Every structure is written in structure tokens, then in C-alpha cells.
Amino acid sequence: MILIKPLMTEKAVKMIELENKLVFVVSRNSRKGDIKKEFESTFDSKILSINVHIRKNQKIAFIKMKEANAAINIATKLGVM
């Protein structure tokens, strides 16, 4: 399992609303291609880009969605908004 959990901080919620991005904590040994494959197969949405950061020994993926308002739709499916 590559996608561990969605990260819901104030900044992450703001990114969902303004930038159409989702933030996930992902497996430490995963690559961008692996994250993209799992995300697209799980949520049936296309990804525009992925940025990855390592913070506090966790790997954080910032996933920018291709369609408008796709991030809000996925966040409501996950029950975080």
C-alpha cells in the first residue's frame, strides 16, 4: 500500500480549495510513478503533477489534479471535507 492516509491540516485544506491539490502521506520507499498509478487506479482521476517532500521522517506527496474541482470531489469521498 503506497497511499497511507490523507493529510488534513489547515494548509492542506486551503490547497484543496485554491490550487486543486491533495496531500497524502505515502510509503517512504515509493516513487512518483508508483504513487501516480495507485492514485489513478483508486480514485479514477487524472493527475497533472506530483511533488514529494520528506518531513519528520514521513514522505508527503502533493498531488495536483487535472480536472477542475476534482480535489474537492475526492476529499468529500474520503470524508475529510
N, C-alpha and C positions, 0 to 999 in steps of 0.2 A: 504494500500500500504506500503510494507516494504522497498523496494529499492527506495530511494528518488531520488538520482542523482549520476552519476559517479564523482569521484573526480579527476580532472586532474591538477596536479602540476608537476613540473619537476621530483620530486622523484617518483610520481605515473607512469609517462611515462617510466622512467627508469626501474621500477618494471615490467611493461608490457613486455618490450623488453628482460630483462635479467632473470627474475625469473618466468615469465609466471603467474603473479598475476594481478588482477584487484582490484581497490579501489573504494568503494561505501560509500556514506553517507546513513545510514539506519535509520529506525524508532528507537527511543530511547527505547521503551519497547519491541523490538523484541529479539528473541533468535536465537542461531546459527542454530537450526533445521528449524525455520521459514524462515530464510534467505536462507538456502540451498534449501528448497522446492520451494520458489518463483523464485530463480535464475535459477534452473534447469528446471522449467516449462516454464519460459520466454525465455531462450536462448537455450534450448535443448543441454546443455553441462554438463558434469560430473565435480563435484568439488572434489578436493583431500583434502583440509583443509580450515578452516576459522579461522582467528584471529580477535578479536574485541577489539577496544580501544575506550575510551571516551575522547574526546579532545575538549575543548572550548564548552562544553555543547552539543556536537554532538557525535553520535555514528558512528565510522568509521569501516567498515568491509574490511579486506584484504582477498581476495578470491583467493586461488591457484587452478589453473585449472589442470585437469588430463591429457588431451591430449596436445601434443607439439604444440605450436603456436596458441592455442585456444584463449588466451587472446588478441592477436593481431587481430584475426578474429572478435571477439566480439566488440573490440574497434572500428574497422572500420565500423561495422554495426551500432554502436551508433553514428558515425560521429565525434569521438574525436581524431582520428588519420588519 
